[in-house]
Amino acid sequence: MSFRQFAFNNVKRNSRAYFAYFISSAFMVMIFFTYAVFIYHPRMEQVPIGKLARAGMQAAEYVILLFAFFFIFYSISMFLKARNMELGILFIIGATPAQVNRLIFFENMLIGFASILTGIAGGLLLSKLFLLFSTKMTEMKELPFYWPAKALLFTVVSFSALFICISLFTLAFVQKIKVFELLQGNKIPKKEPRASIFMTFTGTVMLAVGLISLRMETLTPNKIFVAAATGVAGTYLFYSQLSVYMVRLLKRNRKILWRGTNLLWISEIAYKIKDNARILFMITVVTSIACMSSSLVLSMAQANHQSYINNPFALNYYSLQNEYSEGDLKEINRHLNAAGVTYNQIKVTTQRIKVKTSVHSVDQNKDSIVEVIAASNINELSAFMNILPNKRLDNEGSFLIYNSTGSALADKRPPYAITLESGQTLSINDIYKNEAIASLGFRDTNLLVVSRDEYEELKDKRRESIIYVYYVPEWNDQSPKSESPEALISIDLEKWFQERIGQHQTANFFSTRMGSYLNAERGTSLFNFIGIFIALIFSISSASFLYFKLHTELLADSKMVRTLSKIGLSTAEMKTSATLQIGLLFFVPIVISTIQTLVVLRPILETMYINTLYTPVLIASSLFLGVQSVFFLIVRSRYLRRLDKVMV
């Protein structure tokens, strides 16, 4: 038998252990290859968002390669650790370190090249479907199939280099282990899990620091970095230290401990969580990143849709230089009239003024910005913005309109007074909440409504803004669609206006409700498309980690299981205990990652003026839970099948 045949037979005999690793690696190669097919497509340059899609796919390629490096490295390390006794025997019967290294290298490369070939074969079979799916999700024109020579070469070179480098790197670990330690294998008795009080306290403090840094008034990149670093470190200490104390507290409750098979699985899970702290930590971090990314994209998509629904005005024209306004407006009106559209044009004039917060405020130095508008102007808008015309306004009072992102001025109960930067004091008699003011461009500021006389008194041309909004009745009260009359006319108007800017015929700004919605939707749909496959890679790899660990632990614990079976433990009881242990290992990271996502995303979304949090997080977490449940059932069935063979 040749040396290569010996390596092939080793892989064949350990196929059950290598199966999940092989499937995960092949799936990563397949997704990497299909992304490369998309990137190198010859018609990508002709697609409107082709450059953005290509950039997104390239970023995804780097993420896959980075994750693949850690996944393959850690998997190979686990395989070598599980085969310690086998390697020790090879040394005893006369194998040299160079021969053992060559054997390990051949085995790793055999699995690696098999994964590459399988992944590329799957990618070629599904590439047409992938191109169709990607164009549908991102609303691009359909891309035809082509022979992806560049993608094929790029994938083979990238993953071949990855497998070769990691295989060579892991050989260093084998050389450092003594033969006696290799021969002991996994028979070294496990010590009772212990936790350091200092490290437990450190982990708790780190998690608290991460939470506090995110809750501070102004969120900065440095604070996000501190929260990420302390959160990651705190998560590891949670599994390696805090979990031991939690299980210990559970053991002290005799009513729970001595009920049924609880003694068995609670005692076992204490060892399993401690032993698998690194794996559970890695799975939690990976799941948290995927869950946060998915929730962020879902929140943005939901906020984009809600912004469209809340916006009653189809077109906005911002007059920055008056000399161009008349000509631009005539052309806009001509386009709408030619399309047979009925519309209302309203001129909105406001002034941006810095305001000291309420004179009753604790912090007298805190400033807010408001857009001041005359009551007569707001009365013109009220029918379209669902605001009743104000009948209580007189020369001695004002009222405030705010949206979900309103500042401290909207948090007080009227009547109260505010002081302008000029020193003038105004009395706020009432406040109204209205999301439609964001459609006027006032997303993060309040709208202060004053009488016409007060407005003229405050008037300053240097801070005055003029906006023309168009209300189109037939385009409202309907869901946004890319093929609707509003979409077609809006796209034509935006294209026409960009041509005027290019020809230096205007210096003003024009936007459409539908155009803004479609641009944002294309971006979120692209990230959704990329994120789906990245999340699948993370989920499959997580299941692979757990499957291999459970497989090797069952081989190591087979003597204990057989002994318990002999003294009377039934197969059903053993299966119940095993199911509880496997379930905790699979689902605890999902729970932790959901909590982390809720904590981290709230302040980030607030800085983006997005108030939808719980629904997107629950949707993303539920999807991960569903995928993980499928893998749990698969791993559980295979584990219990092996358990049946061990039981007497």
ChimeraX attribute file (.defattr): number of C-alpha atoms within 10 A of each C-alpha:
attribute: neighborCount
match mode: 1-to-1
recipient: residues
	/A:1	5
	/A:2	7
	/A:3	12
	/A:4	14
	/A:5	11
	/A:6	14
	/A:7	18
	/A:8	16
	/A:9	13
	/A:10	14
	/A:11	19
	/A:12	13
	/A:13	10
	/A:14	11
	/A:15	13
	/A:16	14
	/A:17	20
	/A:18	19
	/A:19	16
	/A:20	20
	/A:21	27
	/A:22	21
	/A:23	17
	/A:24	26
	/A:25	26
	/A:26	25
	/A:27	24
	/A:28	28
	/A:29	29
	/A:30	25
	/A:31	25
	/A:32	29
	/A:33	28
	/A:34	26
	/A:35	27
	/A:36	23
	/A:37	27
	/A:38	23
	/A:39	22
	/A:40	16
	/A:41	21
	/A:42	13
	/A:43	14
	/A:44	19
	/A:45	12
	/A:46	10
	/A:47	14
	/A:48	11
	/A:49	17
	/A:50	17
	/A:51	14
	/A:52	15
	/A:53	23
	/A:54	19
	/A:55	12
	/A:56	18
	/A:57	22
	/A:58	17
	/A:59	12
	/A:60	21
	/A:61	21
	/A:62	12
	/A:63	14
	/A:64	19
	/A:65	17
	/A:66	12
	/A:67	18
	/A:68	22
	/A:69	17
	/A:70	13
	/A:71	21
	/A:72	22
	/A:73	18
	/A:74	15
	/A:75	19
	/A:76	19
	/A:77	17
	/A:78	15
	/A:79	17
	/A:80	17
	/A:81	17
	/A:82	21
	/A:83	15
	/A:84	20
	/A:85	20
	/A:86	13
	/A:87	21
	/A:88	21
	/A:89	15
	/A:90	16
	/A:91	17
	/A:92	12
	/A:93	8
	/A:94	9
	/A:95	13
	/A:96	12
	/A:97	15
	/A:98	11
	/A:99	14
	/A:100	18
	/A:101	18
	/A:102	17
	/A:103	17
	/A:104	22
	/A:105	19
	/A:106	20
	/A:107	20
	/A:108	21
	/A:109	16
	/A:110	16
	/A:111	19
	/A:112	23
	/A:113	16
	/A:114	15
	/A:115	23
	/A:116	24
	/A:117	15
	/A:118	19
	/A:119	26
	/A:120	26
	/A:121	16
	/A:122	18
	/A:123	24
	/A:124	19
	/A:125	11
	/A:126	14
	/A:127	23
	/A:128	17
	/A:129	12
	/A:130	19
	/A:131	19
	/A:132	17
	/A:133	14
	/A:134	22
	/A:135	15
	/A:136	14
	/A:137	15
	/A:138	19
	/A:139	16
	/A:140	17
	/A:141	15
	/A:142	14
	/A:143	17
	/A:144	11
	/A:145	14
	/A:146	12
	/A:147	10
	/A:148	19
	/A:149	10
	/A:150	13
	/A:151	20
	/A:152	17
	/A:153	12
	/A:154	16
	/A:155	23
	/A:156	17
	/A:157	10
	/A:158	13
	/A:159	22
	/A:160	15
	/A:161	12
	/A:162	18
	/A:163	23
	/A:164	14
	/A:165	13
	/A:166	20
	/A:167	23
	/A:168	14
	/A:169	11
	/A:170	18
	/A:171	19
	/A:172	11
	/A:173	11
	/A:174	19
	/A:175	13
	/A:176	8
	/A:177	12
	/A:178	10
	/A:179	18
	/A:180	13
	/A:181	13
	/A:182	20
	/A:183	19
	/A:184	12
	/A:185	17
	/A:186	19
	/A:187	10
	/A:188	8
	/A:189	6
	/A:190	9
	/A:191	7
	/A:192	10
	/A:193	17
	/A:194	14
	/A:195	16
	/A:196	13
	/A:197	12
	/A:198	10
	/A:199	16
	/A:200	21
	/A:201	14
	/A:202	17
	/A:203	25
	/A:204	19
	/A:205	14
	/A:206	22
	/A:207	21
	/A:208	15
	/A:209	18
	/A:210	24
	/A:211	19
	/A:212	13
	/A:213	20
	/A:214	23
	/A:215	15
	/A:216	11
	/A:217	9
	/A:218	10
	/A:219	15
	/A:220	13
	/A:221	8
	/A:222	10
	/A:223	17
	/A:224	17
	/A:225	14
	/A:226	17
	/A:227	22
	/A:228	18
	/A:229	15
	/A:230	22
	/A:231	23
	/A:232	20
	/A:233	17
	/A:234	27
	/A:235	25
	/A:236	21
	/A:237	24
	/A:238	22
	/A:239	22
	/A:240	26
	/A:241	27
	/A:242	23
	/A:243	19
	/A:244	22
	/A:245	19
	/A:246	12
	/A:247	17
	/A:248	16
	/A:249	10
	/A:250	15
	/A:251	18
	/A:252	10
	/A:253	10
	/A:254	10
	/A:255	10
	/A:256	14
	/A:257	17
	/A:258	12
	/A:259	9
	/A:260	10
	/A:261	15
	/A:262	17
	/A:263	15
	/A:264	16
	/A:265	18
	/A:266	20
	/A:267	16
	/A:268	14
	/A:269	22
	/A:270	21
	/A:271	18
	/A:272	20
	/A:273	22
	/A:274	20
	/A:275	16
	/A:276	19
	/A:277	20
	/A:278	15
	/A:279	19
	/A:280	24
	/A:281	21
	/A:282	20
	/A:283	25
	/A:284	25
	/A:285	20
	/A:286	20
	/A:287	24
	/A:288	23
	/A:289	17
	/A:290	24
	/A:291	29
	/A:292	23
	/A:293	20
	/A:294	23
	/A:295	25
	/A:296	24
	/A:297	21
	/A:298	23
	/A:299	23
	/A:300	23
	/A:301	22
	/A:302	20
	/A:303	17
	/A:304	20
	/A:305	17
	/A:306	14
	/A:307	19
	/A:308	21
	/A:309	17
	/A:310	17
	/A:311	20
	/A:312	24
	/A:313	26
	/A:314	23
	/A:315	23
	/A:316	21
	/A:317	21
	/A:318	20
	/A:319	21
	/A:320	16
	/A:321	12
	/A:322	13
	/A:323	12
	/A:324	14
	/A:325	18
	/A:326	10
	/A:327	12
	/A:328	19
	/A:329	15
	/A:330	10
	/A:331	14
	/A:332	17
	/A:333	15
	/A:334	12
	/A:335	16
	/A:336	16
	/A:337	12
	/A:338	9
	/A:339	11
	/A:340	9
	/A:341	16
	/A:342	13
	/A:343	18
	/A:344	11
	/A:345	15
	/A:346	16
	/A:347	13
	/A:348	18
	/A:349	16
	/A:350	21
	/A:351	22
	/A:352	19
	/A:353	19
	/A:354	15
	/A:355	20
	/A:356	23
	/A:357	23
	/A:358	22
	/A:359	13
	/A:360	11
	/A:361	15
	/A:362	9
	/A:363	11
	/A:364	11
	/A:365	9
	/A:366	12
	/A:367	18
	/A:368	17
	/A:369	19
	/A:370	26
	/A:371	21
	/A:372	22
	/A:373	21
	/A:374	21
	/A:375	25
	/A:376	15
	/A:377	18
	/A:378	20
	/A:379	16
	/A:380	14
	/A:381	19
	/A:382	15
	/A:383	11
	/A:384	17
	/A:385	19
	/A:386	12
	/A:387	16
	/A:388	12
	/A:389	15
	/A:390	15
	/A:391	8
	/A:392	10
	/A:393	16
	/A:394	14
	/A:395	10
	/A:396	12
	/A:397	18
	/A:398	24
	/A:399	22
	/A:400	21
	/A:401	22
	/A:402	26
	/A:403	20
	/A:404	15
	/A:405	20
	/A:406	21
	/A:407	17
	/A:408	14
	/A:409	26
	/A:410	19
	/A:411	10
	/A:412	13
	/A:413	11
	/A:414	15
	/A:415	13
	/A:416	16
	/A:417	19
	/A:418	19
	/A:419	17
	/A:420	17
	/A:421	12
	/A:422	11
	/A:423	10
	/A:424	10
	/A:425	15
	/A:426	18
	/A:427	17
	/A:428	23
	/A:429	17
	/A:430	17
	/A:431	21
	/A:432	13
	/A:433	15
	/A:434	16
	/A:435	22
	/A:436	24
	/A:437	21
	/A:438	20
	/A:439	20
	/A:440	17
	/A:441	12
	/A:442	18
	/A:443	17
	/A:444	18
	/A:445	21
	/A:446	26
	/A:447	27
	/A:448	23
	/A:449	27
	/A:450	28
	/A:451	20
	/A:452	16
	/A:453	13
	/A:454	20
	/A:455	17
	/A:456	11
	/A:457	9
	/A:458	15
	/A:459	14
	/A:460	12
	/A:461	8
	/A:462	8
	/A:463	11
	/A:464	15
	/A:465	15
	/A:466	16
	/A:467	19
	/A:468	19
	/A:469	24
	/A:470	20
	/A:471	20
	/A:472	19
	/A:473	15
	/A:474	12
	/A:475	20
	/A:476	17
	/A:477	9
	/A:478	9
	/A:479	10
	/A:480	18
	/A:481	13
	/A:482	14
	/A:483	8
	/A:484	14
	/A:485	14
	/A:486	22
	/A:487	21
	/A:488	14
	/A:489	18
	/A:490	21
	/A:491	18
	/A:492	14
	/A:493	21
	/A:494	16
	/A:495	11
	/A:496	15
	/A:497	21
	/A:498	16
	/A:499	13
	/A:500	15
	/A:501	13
	/A:502	11
	/A:503	9
	/A:504	9
	/A:505	14
	/A:506	21
	/A:507	17
	/A:508	18
	/A:509	16
	/A:510	18
	/A:511	18
	/A:512	21
	/A:513	21
	/A:514	23
	/A:515	22
	/A:516	14
	/A:517	20
	/A:518	19
	/A:519	12
	/A:520	15
	/A:521	19
	/A:522	19
	/A:523	18
	/A:524	22
	/A:525	19
	/A:526	21
	/A:527	21
	/A:528	19
	/A:529	18
	/A:530	20
	/A:531	18
	/A:532	12
	/A:533	18
	/A:534	20
	/A:535	21
	/A:536	19
	/A:537	21
	/A:538	23
	/A:539	21
	/A:540	20
	/A:541	26
	/A:542	23
	/A:543	24
	/A:544	25
	/A:545	22
	/A:546	21
	/A:547	26
	/A:548	22
	/A:549	20
	/A:550	21
	/A:551	17
	/A:552	18
	/A:553	14
	/A:554	17
	/A:555	15
	/A:556	15
	/A:557	14
	/A:558	17
	/A:559	13
	/A:560	13
	/A:561	18
	/A:562	16
	/A:563	14
	/A:564	16
	/A:565	17
	/A:566	12
	/A:567	8
	/A:568	9
	/A:569	16
	/A:570	14
	/A:571	16
	/A:572	10
	/A:573	14
	/A:574	20
	/A:575	17
	/A:576	16
	/A:577	21
	/A:578	19
	/A:579	19
	/A:580	15
	/A:581	20
	/A:582	21
	/A:583	15
	/A:584	14
	/A:585	21
	/A:586	22
	/A:587	17
	/A:588	14
	/A:589	21
	/A:590	22
	/A:591	15
	/A:592	15
	/A:593	24
	/A:594	23
	/A:595	14
	/A:596	20
	/A:597	26
	/A:598	18
	/A:599	15
	/A:600	21
	/A:601	19
	/A:602	18
	/A:603	20
	/A:604	16
	/A:605	16
	/A:606	14
	/A:607	13
	/A:608	11
	/A:609	15
	/A:610	20
	/A:611	17
	/A:612	20
	/A:613	21
	/A:614	15
	/A:615	13
	/A:616	22
	/A:617	24
	/A:618	16
	/A:619	15
	/A:620	23
	/A:621	25
	/A:622	15
	/A:623	15
	/A:624	22
	/A:625	18
	/A:626	12
	/A:627	16
	/A:628	20
	/A:629	15
	/A:630	13
	/A:631	20
	/A:632	22
	/A:633	14
	/A:634	13
	/A:635	22
	/A:636	19
	/A:637	13
	/A:638	14
	/A:639	19
	/A:640	17
	/A:641	12
	/A:642	15
	/A:643	19
	/A:644	13
	/A:645	10
	/A:646	18
	/A:647	19
	/A:648	14
